[in-house]
Amino acid sequence: MALGLGLAAVILYLVRRDHLYLPHGVFWFVVAIFAVVFGLFPRLIDTVAVWVGVVYPPAFLFLAVGVVLFIKALHADLVNTRIERQLRRLNQEIAILGASQPRRRVESGAGLAAEPPHET
């Protein structure tokens, strides 16, 4: 239970300080809530394991944690792929825009000083 409460406090702190994106914070906050619930009611793990049909409840707990972490890793890879695709398209658009713009000649300050004075 203490682990879950500590995790919830850290998650709230990280989200509040904008170190953790809110949807990711919600996921980890839900994990913290489950840790608190299972810490308060440890027999709940046994009940859920029997309901699912697992004979050894600790094995069920490790299986559930493994599945949740697998889903989280898969989701992270999907988000990462989407961001990389968007970045690639953005880079391509910038390159296309840069190629379509006429090149401007940048004159240095020394070149401006070399011009003859205007006569009036």
Secondary structure by P-SEA (a helix, b strand, c coil): caaaaaaaaaaaaaaaaccccaaaaaaaaaaaaaaaaaaaccaaaaaaaaaaccccaaaaaaaaaaaaaaaaaaaaaaaaaaaaaaaaaaaaaaaaaaaaccbbbbbcaaaaaacccccc
